[in-house]
Amino acid sequence: MARNVYGLDLGSYDIKVYDKKKDTIWKEKNVIAFKDNRDRDIFAVGDDAFSMYGKAPSNIEITFPMKEGVISRFNDMQFLLQNLLKRGRQFSRGSEYVIAVPTDVTEVEKKAFFDLVIHSTAKAKEVNIVERSIADAVGLNLDIQNTKGIMIANFGGETTELSVLAGGGMVLNRLVKVGGHTFDQGIINLVKHSHDFLIGRQTAEVLRRNFNVFTGDSDAILSVAGRDLITGVPMRKPVSIMLIRAAMKDPLLECVKAIHSLLDRTPPEVRKAIYENGIFLTGGLANMPGLEIYIEQMVGIKSRTALEPDTCAVNGLKRIIMSKDLRKLTFSMIEDNYRWMR
């Protein structure tokens, strides 16, 4: 019998983990800080490393091991995960793992998540995979085995995952490379060009989160810190909500177009069920006030946001781990279908 079971949801900017033995869910930033020397010595990981982002001295390199939903720096990601699991959490070898993976990626990219744990010092007893949209649906407490059709839109740090589910399985899916980073970079660029004022990534995120972009007062203004590009002097300047709306308009429209495109490809009976059941919004970006209203108005389908959208998938992993019936939704990449990848 395995010593423990962990559920892992590895996002571009956050790692969410369910620990069965302690029955807890915790999350940390998916970041690692290296000393800029020949050996690339580890300086900090997780939240500690993220607190240095944008403020680190020149001899410290801040790295995000995930890129657009998939693992781009395998060794860094493996070290980071092992370090976070061990740190004050009574990590034990020989455990089982259930990992949520992106929906619309190659089988090789999915196997990287499997290899991340199976070939680590964790000495995992068993590693199973479940597609993130399935985990989201379980976390939403939806009866995915019997539903005739639902759509889930997971708005993440660098991607938006769109999935159509019916009869307990995936009908269609699409990964759109638009996420929190896209919005923040758009805000940085527009503030720079409009005000000759340079703000950082975290300041852009504050603007995105603090403004009620979709339904707020059009005259709202927020003062933020940055650097004047003409004088080179650090200062504070006011930024209007209308500027933030303009910066977010095109990325949001790209997501809406992708939803329409997916609906156009959906079989008629499933599409009819989606119009009845609605679109469910998950992921950290779904916390933006008014996003569900925007999606509903632009697509013409009732939209609802998960109660805890940022941890919806890992809550789904928790339910899958606790239920023998739901465990059937997972699969192992050492099964016969994956012999060619060994």
Phi and psi restraints in degrees (value plus and minus 20) as a CYANA .aco file:
   2 ALA   PHI     -86.7   -46.7
   2 ALA   PSI     128.1   168.1
   3 ARG   PHI     -89.0   -49.0
   3 ARG   PSI     -54.0   -14.0
   4 ASN   PHI    -179.4  -139.4
   4 ASN   PSI     149.2   189.2
   5 VAL   PHI    -149.1  -109.1
   5 VAL   PSI     111.2   151.2
   6 TYR   PHI    -137.8   -97.8
   6 TYR   PSI     120.6   160.6
   7 GLY   PHI    -127.3   -87.3
   7 GLY   PSI     108.0   148.0
   8 LEU   PHI    -139.3   -99.3
   8 LEU   PSI     106.0   146.0
   9 ASP   PHI    -140.0  -100.0
   9 ASP   PSI      83.4   123.4
  10 LEU   PHI    -118.8   -78.8
  10 LEU   PSI      83.3   123.3
  11 GLY   PHI    -115.3   -75.3
  11 GLY   PSI     153.3   193.3
  12 SER   PHI     -83.3   -43.3
  12 SER   PSI     -51.6   -11.6
  13 TYR   PHI    -144.4  -104.4
  13 TYR   PSI     -33.7     6.3
  14 ASP   PHI    -154.7  -114.7
  14 ASP   PSI     122.1   162.1
  15 ILE   PHI    -126.9   -86.9
  15 ILE   PSI     104.6   144.6
  16 LYS   PHI    -134.1   -94.1
  16 LYS   PSI     111.7   151.7
  17 VAL   PHI    -151.0  -111.0
  17 VAL   PSI     112.6   152.6
  18 TYR   PHI    -123.4   -83.4
  18 TYR   PSI     107.7   147.7
  19 ASP   PHI    -129.2   -89.2
  19 ASP   PSI      89.2   129.2
  20 LYS   PHI     -84.7   -44.7
  20 LYS   PSI     -62.4   -22.4
  21 LYS   PHI     -79.8   -39.8
  21 LYS   PSI     -62.6   -22.6
  22 LYS   PHI    -111.5   -71.5
  22 LYS   PSI     -28.7    11.3
  23 ASP   PHI      31.9    71.9
  23 ASP   PSI      28.9    68.9
  24 THR   PHI    -151.2  -111.2
  24 THR   PSI     134.9   174.9
  25 ILE   PHI    -138.8   -98.8
  25 ILE   PSI     109.9   149.9
  26 TRP   PHI    -153.8  -113.8
  26 TRP   PSI     139.0   179.0
  27 LYS   PHI    -162.2  -122.2
  27 LYS   PSI     130.1   170.1
  28 GLU   PHI    -163.7  -123.7
  28 GLU   PSI     142.6   182.6
  29 LYS   PHI     -89.3   -49.3
  29 LYS   PSI     122.7   162.7
  30 ASN   PHI    -109.0   -69.0
  30 ASN   PSI      48.6    88.6
  31 VAL   PHI    -159.4  -119.4
  31 VAL   PSI     129.0   169.0
  32 ILE   PHI    -158.7  -118.7
  32 ILE   PSI     118.6   158.6
  33 ALA   PHI    -132.0   -92.0
  33 ALA   PSI     106.4   146.4
  34 PHE   PHI    -131.3   -91.3
  34 PHE   PSI     130.7   170.7
  35 LYS   PHI     -97.4   -57.4
  35 LYS   PSI     115.3   155.3
  36 ASP   PHI    -101.3   -61.3
  36 ASP   PSI      50.0    90.0
  37 ASN   PHI    -151.0  -111.0
  37 ASN   PSI    -197.9  -157.9
  38 ARG   PHI     -82.8   -42.8
  38 ARG   PSI     -55.1   -15.1
  39 ASP   PHI    -107.6   -67.6
  39 ASP   PSI     -27.9    12.1
  40 ARG   PHI      28.7    68.7
  40 ARG   PSI      37.0    77.0
  41 ASP   PHI     -83.2   -43.2
  41 ASP   PSI     121.3   161.3
  42 ILE   PHI     -91.8   -51.8
  42 ILE   PSI     110.5   150.5
  43 PHE   PHI    -124.4   -84.4
  43 PHE   PSI     -61.9   -21.9
  44 ALA   PHI    -182.1  -142.1
  44 ALA   PSI     138.7   178.7
  45 VAL   PHI    -156.7  -116.7
  45 VAL   PSI     143.1   183.1
  46 GLY   PHI      43.2    83.2
  46 GLY   PSI    -159.1  -119.1
  47 ASP   PHI     -79.1   -39.1
  47 ASP   PSI     -56.2   -16.2
  48 ASP   PHI     -82.1   -42.1
  48 ASP   PSI     -61.2   -21.2
  49 ALA   PHI     -89.5   -49.5
  49 ALA   PSI     -59.0   -19.0
  50 PHE   PHI     -86.7   -46.7
  50 PHE   PSI     -51.8   -11.8
  51 SER   PHI     -83.4   -43.4
  51 SER   PSI     -37.6     2.4
  52 MET   PHI    -113.3   -73.3
  52 MET   PSI     -29.1    10.9
  53 TYR   PHI     -81.0   -41.0
  53 TYR   PSI     105.1   145.1
  54 GLY   PHI      63.5   103.5
  54 GLY   PSI     -26.3    13.7
  55 LYS   PHI    -148.4  -108.4
  55 LYS   PSI     -18.6    21.4
  56 ALA   PHI     -91.4   -51.4
  56 ALA   PSI     124.9   164.9
  57 PRO   PHI     -86.3   -46.3
  57 PRO   PSI     148.2   188.2
  58 SER   PHI     -84.4   -44.4
  58 SER   PSI     -41.2    -1.2
  59 ASN   PHI    -109.6   -69.6
  59 ASN   PSI     -14.5    25.5
  60 ILE   PHI    -137.3   -97.3
  60 ILE   PSI     107.5   147.5
  61 GLU   PHI    -125.0   -85.0
  61 GLU   PSI     104.6   144.6
  62 ILE   PHI    -118.5   -78.5
  62 ILE   PSI     105.0   145.0
  63 THR   PHI    -146.9  -106.9
  63 THR   PSI     117.9   157.9
  64 PHE   PHI    -125.7   -85.7
  64 PHE   PSI      90.3   130.3
  65 PRO   PHI     -87.3   -47.3
  65 PRO   PSI     -38.0     2.0
  66 MET   PHI    -122.1   -82.1
  66 MET   PSI     125.8   165.8
  67 LYS   PHI    -159.1  -119.1
  67 LYS   PSI      99.9   139.9
  68 GLU   PHI      32.4    72.4
  68 GLU   PSI      23.7    63.7
  69 GLY   PHI      67.3   107.3
  69 GLY   PSI     -30.0    10.0
  70 VAL   PHI    -142.1  -102.1
  70 VAL   PSI     145.3   185.3
  71 ILE   PHI     -98.2   -58.2
  71 ILE   PSI      99.5   139.5
  72 SER   PHI    -124.9   -84.9
  72 SER   PSI     -44.4    -4.4
  73 ARG   PHI    -145.6  -105.6
  73 ARG   PSI      68.2   108.2
  74 PHE   PHI     -80.5   -40.5
  74 PHE   PSI     -71.1   -31.1
  75 ASN   PHI     -82.5   -42.5
  75 ASN   PSI     -60.4   -20.4
  76 ASP   PHI     -84.3   -44.3
  76 ASP   PSI     -62.5   -22.5
  77 MET   PHI     -84.9   -44.9
  77 MET   PSI     -60.0   -20.0
  78 GLN   PHI     -84.9   -44.9
  78 GLN   PSI     -65.0   -25.0
  79 PHE   PHI     -83.9   -43.9
  79 PHE   PSI     -63.7   -23.7
  80 LEU   PHI     -80.5   -40.5
  80 LEU   PSI     -67.5   -27.5
  81 LEU   PHI     -82.8   -42.8
  81 LEU   PSI     -65.4   -25.4
  82 GLN   PHI     -80.2   -40.2
  82 GLN   PSI     -61.8   -21.8
  83 ASN   PHI     -84.7   -44.7
  83 ASN   PSI     -62.5   -22.5
  84 LEU   PHI     -90.0   -50.0
  84 LEU   PSI     -56.5   -16.5
  85 LEU   PHI     -88.3   -48.3
  85 LEU   PSI     -54.8   -14.8
  86 LYS   PHI     -97.0   -57.0
  86 LYS   PSI     -52.7   -12.7
  87 ARG   PHI     -87.9   -47.9
  87 ARG   PSI      77.9   117.9
  88 GLY   PHI      44.7    84.7
  88 GLY   PSI       0.1    40.1
  89 ARG   PHI    -142.9  -102.9
  89 ARG   PSI      -1.9    38.1
  90 GLN   PHI      30.2    70.2
  90 GLN   PSI      28.5    68.5
  91 PHE   PHI     -80.3   -40.3
  91 PHE   PSI     115.4   155.4
  92 SER   PHI    -147.1  -107.1
  92 SER   PSI     119.4   159.4
  93 ARG   PHI     -93.9   -53.9
  93 ARG   PSI     147.2   187.2
  94 GLY   PHI      53.1    93.1
  94 GLY   PSI       3.0    43.0
  95 SER   PHI    -111.1   -71.1
  95 SER   PSI     148.5   188.5
  96 GLU   PHI    -119.9   -79.9
  96 GLU   PSI     132.4   172.4
  97 TYR   PHI    -153.8  -113.8
  97 TYR   PSI     119.0   159.0
  98 VAL   PHI    -141.0  -101.0
  98 VAL   PSI     100.5   140.5
  99 ILE   PHI    -136.0   -96.0
  99 ILE   PSI     110.2   150.2
 100 ALA   PHI    -104.2   -64.2
 100 ALA   PSI     109.1   149.1
 101 VAL   PHI    -139.6   -99.6
 101 VAL   PSI     134.3   174.3
 102 PRO   PHI     -79.2   -39.2
 102 PRO   PSI     135.9   175.9
 103 THR   PHI    -101.4   -61.4
 103 THR   PSI     -70.5   -30.5
 104 ASP   PHI    -123.3   -83.3
 104 ASP   PSI      42.1    82.1
 105 VAL   PHI    -150.3  -110.3
 105 VAL   PSI     146.7   186.7
 106 THR   PHI     -91.1   -51.1
 106 THR   PSI     141.9   181.9
 107 GLU   PHI     -83.4   -43.4
 107 GLU   PSI     -53.4   -13.4
 108 VAL   PHI     -84.5   -44.5
 108 VAL   PSI     -61.4   -21.4
 109 GLU   PHI     -87.3   -47.3
 109 GLU   PSI     -55.4   -15.4
 110 LYS   PHI     -85.8   -45.8
 110 LYS   PSI     -60.1   -20.1
 111 LYS   PHI     -85.5   -45.5
 111 LYS   PSI     -46.2    -6.2
 112 ALA   PHI     -81.1   -41.1
 112 ALA   PSI     -55.0   -15.0
 113 PHE   PHI     -86.2   -46.2
 113 PHE   PSI     -61.3   -21.3
 114 PHE   PHI     -82.9   -42.9
 114 PHE   PSI     -68.8   -28.8
 115 ASP   PHI     -84.0   -44.0
 115 ASP   PSI     -51.0   -11.0
 116 LEU   PHI     -72.9   -32.9
 116 LEU   PSI     -60.2   -20.2
 117 VAL   PHI    -116.4   -76.4
 117 VAL   PSI     -63.4   -23.4
 118 ILE   PHI     -84.8   -44.8
 118 ILE   PSI     -48.7    -8.7
 119 HIS   PHI    -125.4   -85.4
 119 HIS   PSI       0.6    40.6
 120 SER   PHI    -120.9   -80.9
 120 SER   PSI     157.2   197.2
 121 THR   PHI     -90.5   -50.5
 121 THR   PSI     -24.5    15.5
 122 ALA   PHI     -85.0   -45.0
 122 ALA   PSI     -42.2    -2.2
 123 LYS   PHI      30.6    70.6
 123 LYS   PSI      32.2    72.2
 124 ALA   PHI     -80.5   -40.5
 124 ALA   PSI     119.4   159.4
 125 LYS   PHI     -94.9   -54.9
 125 LYS   PSI     -58.7   -18.7
 126 GLU   PHI    -175.8  -135.8
 126 GLU   PSI     121.6   161.6
 127 VAL   PHI    -150.4  -110.4
 127 VAL   PSI     102.8   142.8
 128 ASN   PHI    -140.8  -100.8
 128 ASN   PSI     133.8   173.8
 129 ILE   PHI    -135.7   -95.7
 129 ILE   PSI     123.9   163.9
 130 VAL   PHI    -161.2  -121.2
 130 VAL   PSI     120.2   160.2
 131 GLU   PHI     -90.3   -50.3
 131 GLU   PSI     120.8   160.8
 132 ARG   PHI     -78.8   -38.8
 132 ARG   PSI     -56.5   -16.5
 133 SER   PHI     -84.7   -44.7
 133 SER   PSI     -54.8   -14.8
 134 ILE   PHI     -85.2   -45.2
 134 ILE   PSI     -65.1   -25.1
 135 ALA   PHI     -81.7   -41.7
 135 ALA   PSI     -59.8   -19.8
 136 ASP   PHI     -79.9   -39.9
 136 ASP   PSI     -66.4   -26.4
 137 ALA   PHI     -82.3   -42.3
 137 ALA   PSI     -60.9   -20.9
 138 VAL   PHI     -86.1   -46.1
 138 VAL   PSI     -60.7   -20.7
 139 GLY   PHI     -84.6   -44.6
 139 GLY   PSI     -47.9    -7.9
 140 LEU   PHI     -99.8   -59.8
 140 LEU   PSI     -22.9    17.1
 141 ASN   PHI      44.7    84.7
 141 ASN   PSI      14.5    54.5
 142 LEU   PHI    -110.2   -70.2
 142 LEU   PSI     128.2   168.2
 143 ASP   PHI    -105.6   -65.6
 143 ASP   PSI      58.9    98.9
 144 ILE   PHI     -91.4   -51.4
 144 ILE   PSI     -40.6    -0.6
 145 GLN   PHI     -87.0   -47.0
 145 GLN   PSI     -52.7   -12.7
 146 ASN   PHI    -132.6   -92.6
 146 ASN   PSI     -24.8    15.2
 147 THR   PHI     -89.2   -49.2
 147 THR   PSI     124.9   164.9
 148 LYS   PHI    -108.5   -68.5
 148 LYS   PSI     -31.5     8.5
 149 GLY   PHI     146.6   186.6
 149 GLY   PSI     104.4   144.4
 150 ILE   PHI    -160.3  -120.3
 150 ILE   PSI     137.0   177.0
 151 MET   PHI    -140.3  -100.3
 151 MET   PSI     116.8   156.8
 152 ILE   PHI    -140.7  -100.7
 152 ILE   PSI     110.6   150.6
 153 ALA   PHI    -136.9   -96.9
 153 ALA   PSI      91.0   131.0
 154 ASN   PHI    -120.2   -80.2
 154 ASN   PSI      87.5   127.5
 155 PHE   PHI    -111.4   -71.4
 155 PHE   PSI      87.3   127.3
 156 GLY   PHI    -129.2   -89.2
 156 GLY   PSI    -185.3  -145.3
 157 GLY   PHI     -89.6   -49.6
 157 GLY   PSI     -58.0   -18.0
 158 GLU   PHI    -149.3  -109.3
 158 GLU   PSI     -29.7    10.3
 159 THR   PHI    -160.0  -120.0
 159 THR   PSI     140.5   180.5
 160 THR   PHI    -139.9   -99.9
 160 THR   PSI      99.8   139.8
 161 GLU   PHI    -118.5   -78.5
 161 GLU   PSI     100.0   140.0
 162 LEU   PHI    -128.5   -88.5
 162 LEU   PSI     109.9   149.9
 163 SER   PHI    -159.7  -119.7
 163 SER   PSI     119.7   159.7
 164 VAL   PHI    -131.1   -91.1
 164 VAL   PSI     101.7   141.7
 165 LEU   PHI    -136.7   -96.7
 165 LEU   PSI     125.2   165.2
 166 ALA   PHI    -179.9  -139.9
 166 ALA   PSI     121.2   161.2
 167 GLY   PHI      40.0    80.0
 167 GLY   PSI      10.5    50.5
 168 GLY   PHI      63.6   103.6
 168 GLY   PSI     -13.6    26.4
 169 GLY   PHI    -161.0  -121.0
 169 GLY   PSI     157.9   197.9
 170 MET   PHI    -107.0   -67.0
 170 MET   PSI     108.8   148.8
 171 VAL   PHI    -115.5   -75.5
 171 VAL   PSI     -72.8   -32.8
 172 LEU   PHI    -165.3  -125.3
 172 LEU   PSI     134.4   174.4
 173 ASN   PHI    -172.6  -132.6
 173 ASN   PSI     139.9   179.9
 174 ARG   PHI    -174.3  -134.3
 174 ARG   PSI     116.7   156.7
 175 LEU   PHI    -125.5   -85.5
 175 LEU   PSI      95.7   135.7
 176 VAL   PHI    -121.5   -81.5
 176 VAL   PSI     108.3   148.3
 177 LYS   PHI    -103.6   -63.6
 177 LYS   PSI      39.4    79.4
 178 VAL   PHI    -153.8  -113.8
 178 VAL   PSI     106.9   146.9
 179 GLY   PHI    -176.8  -136.8
 179 GLY   PSI    -182.6  -142.6
 180 GLY   PHI     -76.5   -36.5
 180 GLY   PSI     -59.3   -19.3
 181 HIS   PHI     -82.2   -42.2
 181 HIS   PSI     -59.7   -19.7
 182 THR   PHI     -80.9   -40.9
 182 THR   PSI     -66.7   -26.7
 183 PHE   PHI     -84.0   -44.0
 183 PHE   PSI     -65.0   -25.0
 184 ASP   PHI     -84.6   -44.6
 184 ASP   PSI     -60.7   -20.7
 185 GLN   PHI     -86.8   -46.8
 185 GLN   PSI     -57.0   -17.0
 186 GLY   PHI     -83.5   -43.5
 186 GLY   PSI     -59.4   -19.4
 187 ILE   PHI     -85.4   -45.4
 187 ILE   PSI     -65.2   -25.2
 188 ILE   PHI     -77.5   -37.5
 188 ILE   PSI     -67.2   -27.2
 189 ASN   PHI     -85.0   -45.0
 189 ASN   PSI     -62.2   -22.2
 190 LEU   PHI     -91.4   -51.4
 190 LEU   PSI     -58.6   -18.6
 191 VAL   PHI     -83.5   -43.5
 191 VAL   PSI     -59.2   -19.2
 192 LYS   PHI     -83.9   -43.9
 192 LYS   PSI     -66.5   -26.5
 193 HIS   PHI     -95.6   -55.6
 193 HIS   PSI     -50.0   -10.0
 194 SER   PHI    -104.1   -64.1
 194 SER   PSI     -54.6   -14.6
 195 HIS   PHI    -141.6  -101.6
 195 HIS   PSI     -15.6    24.4
 196 ASP   PHI      28.9    68.9
 196 ASP   PSI      27.7    67.7
 197 PHE   PHI    -156.9  -116.9
 197 PHE   PSI     105.3   145.3
 198 LEU   PHI    -122.0   -82.0
 198 LEU   PSI     102.4   142.4
 199 ILE   PHI    -135.8   -95.8
 199 ILE   PSI     140.6   180.6
 200 GLY   PHI    -110.0   -70.0
 200 GLY   PSI     151.9   191.9
 201 ARG   PHI     -80.6   -40.6
 201 ARG   PSI     -62.8   -22.8
 202 GLN   PHI     -89.2   -49.2
 202 GLN   PSI     -51.9   -11.9
 203 THR   PHI     -87.3   -47.3
 203 THR   PSI     -61.1   -21.1
 204 ALA   PHI     -80.9   -40.9
 204 ALA   PSI     -59.2   -19.2
 205 GLU   PHI     -85.4   -45.4
 205 GLU   PSI     -59.1   -19.1
 206 VAL   PHI     -81.6   -41.6
 206 VAL   PSI     -62.8   -22.8
 207 LEU   PHI     -81.8   -41.8
 207 LEU   PSI     -64.5   -24.5
 208 ARG   PHI     -83.8   -43.8
 208 ARG   PSI     -60.5   -20.5
 209 ARG   PHI     -99.2   -59.2
 209 ARG   PSI     -56.5   -16.5
 210 ASN   PHI    -103.1   -63.1
 210 ASN   PSI     -48.3    -8.3
 211 PHE   PHI    -101.3   -61.3
 211 PHE   PSI     117.2   157.2
 212 ASN   PHI    -105.4   -65.4
 212 ASN   PSI      60.9   100.9
 213 VAL   PHI     -78.3   -38.3
 213 VAL   PSI     -55.2   -15.2
 214 PHE   PHI    -107.6   -67.6
 214 PHE   PSI     -53.7   -13.7
 215 THR   PHI    -148.2  -108.2
 215 THR   PSI     -16.7    23.3
 216 GLY   PHI     -94.7   -54.7
 216 GLY   PSI     150.9   190.9
 217 ASP   PHI     -83.0   -43.0
 217 ASP   PSI     107.8   147.8
 218 SER   PHI     -85.9   -45.9
 218 SER   PSI     -36.3     3.7
 219 ASP   PHI    -114.9   -74.9
 219 ASP   PSI     -17.8    22.2
 220 ALA   PHI     -83.2   -43.2
 220 ALA   PSI     120.9   160.9
 221 ILE   PHI    -156.2  -116.2
 221 ILE   PSI     122.9   162.9
 222 LEU   PHI    -150.6  -110.6
 222 LEU   PSI     111.8   151.8
 223 SER   PHI    -108.5   -68.5
 223 SER   PSI     108.6   148.6
 224 VAL   PHI    -151.0  -111.0
 224 VAL   PSI     138.0   178.0
 225 ALA   PHI    -109.6   -69.6
 225 ALA   PSI     125.4   165.4
 226 GLY   PHI    -192.2  -152.2
 226 GLY   PSI    -180.5  -140.5
 227 ARG   PHI    -146.5  -106.5
 227 ARG   PSI     107.2   147.2
 228 ASP   PHI     -89.6   -49.6
 228 ASP   PSI     103.4   143.4
 229 LEU   PHI     -98.0   -58.0
 229 LEU   PSI     -33.8     6.2
 230 ILE   PHI    -106.1   -66.1
 230 ILE   PSI     -67.2   -27.2
 231 THR   PHI    -113.6   -73.6
 231 THR   PSI     -40.6    -0.6
 232 GLY   PHI      56.7    96.7
 232 GLY   PSI      -9.1    30.9
 233 VAL   PHI    -116.3   -76.3
 233 VAL   PSI     111.9   151.9
 234 PRO   PHI     -85.3   -45.3
 234 PRO   PSI     116.5   156.5
 235 MET   PHI    -181.8  -141.8
 235 MET   PSI    -199.2  -159.2
 236 ARG   PHI    -131.5   -91.5
 236 ARG   PSI     121.5   161.5
 237 LYS   PHI    -157.3  -117.3
 237 LYS   PSI     131.1   171.1
 238 PRO   PHI     -99.9   -59.9
 238 PRO   PSI     119.1   159.1
 239 VAL   PHI    -144.5  -104.5
 239 VAL   PSI     113.2   153.2
 240 SER   PHI    -109.9   -69.9
 240 SER   PSI     135.4   175.4
 241 ILE   PHI     -84.7   -44.7
 241 ILE   PSI     -50.4   -10.4
 242 MET   PHI     -85.2   -45.2
 242 MET   PSI     -53.9   -13.9
 243 LEU   PHI     -87.4   -47.4
 243 LEU   PSI     -60.0   -20.0
 244 ILE   PHI     -87.2   -47.2
 244 ILE   PSI     -59.9   -19.9
 245 ARG   PHI     -81.2   -41.2
 245 ARG   PSI     -62.3   -22.3
 246 ALA   PHI     -84.3   -44.3
 246 ALA   PSI     -58.0   -18.0
 247 ALA   PHI     -87.9   -47.9
 247 ALA   PSI     -50.7   -10.7
 248 MET   PHI    -113.6   -73.6
 248 MET   PSI     -29.2    10.8
 249 LYS   PHI     -80.3   -40.3
 249 LYS   PSI     -73.5   -33.5
 250 ASP   PHI     -85.0   -45.0
 250 ASP   PSI     -65.7   -25.7
 251 PRO   PHI     -80.3   -40.3
 251 PRO   PSI     -58.0   -18.0
 252 LEU   PHI     -86.0   -46.0
 252 LEU   PSI     -60.3   -20.3
 253 LEU   PHI     -84.5   -44.5
 253 LEU   PSI     -53.5   -13.5
 254 GLU   PHI     -83.6   -43.6
 254 GLU   PSI     -59.3   -19.3
 255 CYS   PHI     -86.3   -46.3
 255 CYS   PSI     -62.0   -22.0
 256 VAL   PHI     -83.5   -43.5
 256 VAL   PSI     -63.3   -23.3
 257 LYS   PHI     -81.3   -41.3
 257 LYS   PSI     -59.2   -19.2
 258 ALA   PHI     -86.0   -46.0
 258 ALA   PSI     -57.7   -17.7
 259 ILE   PHI     -84.3   -44.3
 259 ILE   PSI     -65.9   -25.9
 260 HIS   PHI     -80.0   -40.0
 260 HIS   PSI     -62.9   -22.9
 261 SER   PHI     -82.4   -42.4
 261 SER   PSI     -61.4   -21.4
 262 LEU   PHI     -86.8   -46.8
 262 LEU   PSI     -59.8   -19.8
 263 LEU   PHI     -84.0   -44.0
 263 LEU   PSI     -58.0   -18.0
 264 ASP   PHI     -82.7   -42.7
 264 ASP   PSI     -50.9   -10.9
 265 ARG   PHI    -109.1   -69.1
 265 ARG   PSI     -28.9    11.1
 266 THR   PHI     -96.9   -56.9
 266 THR   PSI     116.4   156.4
 267 PRO   PHI     -75.4   -35.4
 267 PRO   PSI     124.7   164.7
 268 PRO   PHI     -72.5   -32.5
 268 PRO   PSI     -64.8   -24.8
 269 GLU   PHI     -85.6   -45.6
 269 GLU   PSI     -59.2   -19.2
 270 VAL   PHI     -89.1   -49.1
 270 VAL   PSI     -61.2   -21.2
 271 ARG   PHI     -82.6   -42.6
 271 ARG   PSI     -59.9   -19.9
 272 LYS   PHI     -80.7   -40.7
 272 LYS   PSI     -61.1   -21.1
 273 ALA   PHI     -86.0   -46.0
 273 ALA   PSI     -55.7   -15.7
 274 ILE   PHI     -84.5   -44.5
 274 ILE   PSI     -60.9   -20.9
 275 TYR   PHI     -83.0   -43.0
 275 TYR   PSI     -50.0   -10.0
 276 GLU   PHI    -101.1   -61.1
 276 GLU   PSI     -61.6   -21.6
 277 ASN   PHI    -107.6   -67.6
 277 ASN   PSI     -49.4    -9.4
 278 GLY   PHI      77.5   117.5
 278 GLY   PSI     159.5   199.5
 279 ILE   PHI    -126.5   -86.5
 279 ILE   PSI     113.2   153.2
 280 PHE   PHI    -127.0   -87.0
 280 PHE   PSI     108.4   148.4
 281 LEU   PHI    -122.1   -82.1
 281 LEU   PSI     109.2   149.2
 282 THR   PHI    -154.2  -114.2
 282 THR   PSI    -198.6  -158.6
 283 GLY   PHI      71.4   111.4
 283 GLY   PSI     138.3   178.3
 284 GLY   PHI     -78.5   -38.5
 284 GLY   PSI     -53.1   -13.1
 285 LEU   PHI     -94.4   -54.4
 285 LEU   PSI     -38.2     1.8
 286 ALA   PHI     -87.2   -47.2
 286 ALA   PSI     -30.4     9.6
 287 ASN   PHI     -92.0   -52.0
 287 ASN   PSI     -31.7     8.3
 288 MET   PHI     -80.8   -40.8
 288 MET   PSI     101.0   141.0
 289 PRO   PHI     -77.3   -37.3
 289 PRO   PSI     109.0   149.0
 290 GLY   PHI      69.8   109.8
 290 GLY   PSI     -23.8    16.2
 291 LEU   PHI     -81.4   -41.4
 291 LEU   PSI     -61.4   -21.4
 292 GLU   PHI     -84.3   -44.3
 292 GLU   PSI     -54.2   -14.2
 293 ILE   PHI     -85.9   -45.9
 293 ILE   PSI     -62.8   -22.8
 294 TYR   PHI     -81.2   -41.2
 294 TYR   PSI     -69.6   -29.6
 295 ILE   PHI     -81.3   -41.3
 295 ILE   PSI     -62.9   -22.9
 296 GLU   PHI     -82.3   -42.3
 296 GLU   PSI     -62.4   -22.4
 297 GLN   PHI     -91.2   -51.2
 297 GLN   PSI     -58.4   -18.4
 298 MET   PHI     -97.8   -57.8
 298 MET   PSI     -51.4   -11.4
 299 VAL   PHI    -119.3   -79.3
 299 VAL   PSI     -49.1    -9.1
 300 GLY   PHI      64.9   104.9
 300 GLY   PSI       2.3    42.3
 301 ILE   PHI    -148.8  -108.8
 301 ILE   PSI     117.4   157.4
 302 LYS   PHI     -73.4   -33.4
 302 LYS   PSI     111.3   151.3
 303 SER   PHI    -143.8  -103.8
 303 SER   PSI     121.2   161.2
 304 ARG   PHI    -155.3  -115.3
 304 ARG   PSI     122.7   162.7
 305 THR   PHI    -121.2   -81.2
 305 THR   PSI     118.1   158.1
 306 ALA   PHI     -79.6   -39.6
 306 ALA   PSI     131.0   171.0
 307 LEU   PHI     -80.5   -40.5
 307 LEU   PSI     -61.0   -21.0
 308 GLU   PHI    -148.2  -108.2
 308 GLU   PSI      56.2    96.2
 309 PRO   PHI     -80.2   -40.2
 309 PRO   PSI     -52.9   -12.9
 310 ASP   PHI     -91.9   -51.9
 310 ASP   PSI     -44.8    -4.8
 311 THR   PHI    -133.0   -93.0
 311 THR   PSI      -3.7    36.3
 312 CYS   PHI     -81.6   -41.6
 312 CYS   PSI     -65.6   -25.6
 313 ALA   PHI     -85.1   -45.1
 313 ALA   PSI     -62.8   -22.8
 314 VAL   PHI     -91.1   -51.1
 314 VAL   PSI     -49.8    -9.8
 315 ASN   PHI     -85.1   -45.1
 315 ASN   PSI     -56.1   -16.1
 316 GLY   PHI     -84.6   -44.6
 316 GLY   PSI     -60.8   -20.8
 317 LEU   PHI     -80.7   -40.7
 317 LEU   PSI     -59.2   -19.2
 318 LYS   PHI     -79.3   -39.3
 318 LYS   PSI     -67.3   -27.3
 319 ARG   PHI     -86.5   -46.5
 319 ARG   PSI     -56.4   -16.4
 320 ILE   PHI     -85.1   -45.1
 320 ILE   PSI     -62.4   -22.4
 321 ILE   PHI     -83.9   -43.9
 321 ILE   PSI     -55.9   -15.9
 322 MET   PHI    -103.1   -63.1
 322 MET   PSI     -31.5     8.5
 323 SER   PHI    -139.9   -99.9
 323 SER   PSI     106.3   146.3
 324 LYS   PHI     -85.0   -45.0
 324 LYS   PSI     -58.2   -18.2
 325 ASP   PHI     -85.7   -45.7
 325 ASP   PSI     -64.1   -24.1
 326 LEU   PHI     -92.0   -52.0
 326 LEU   PSI     -42.7    -2.7
 327 ARG   PHI     -79.1   -39.1
 327 ARG   PSI     -42.9    -2.9
 328 LYS   PHI     -86.4   -46.4
 328 LYS   PSI     -36.1     3.9
 329 LEU   PHI     -96.8   -56.8
 329 LEU   PSI     -32.8     7.2
 330 THR   PHI    -113.5   -73.5
 330 THR   PSI     145.2   185.2
 331 PHE   PHI    -168.0  -128.0
 331 PHE   PSI     137.3   177.3
 332 SER   PHI    -125.8   -85.8
 332 SER   PSI     124.5   164.5
 333 MET   PHI    -110.8   -70.8
 333 MET   PSI      -2.3    37.7
 334 ILE   PHI    -129.0   -89.0
 334 ILE   PSI     -10.8    29.2
 335 GLU   PHI     -94.0   -54.0
 335 GLU   PSI     149.9   189.9
 336 ASP   PHI     -76.1   -36.1
 336 ASP   PSI     -55.5   -15.5
 337 ASN   PHI     -82.4   -42.4
 337 ASN   PSI     -37.7     2.3
 338 TYR   PHI    -135.5   -95.5
 338 TYR   PSI      -2.8    37.2
 339 ARG   PHI     -77.5   -37.5
 339 ARG   PSI     -57.4   -17.4
 340 TRP   PHI     -84.1   -44.1
 340 TRP   PSI     -37.4     2.6
 341 MET   PHI    -114.4   -74.4
 341 MET   PSI     -23.4    16.6
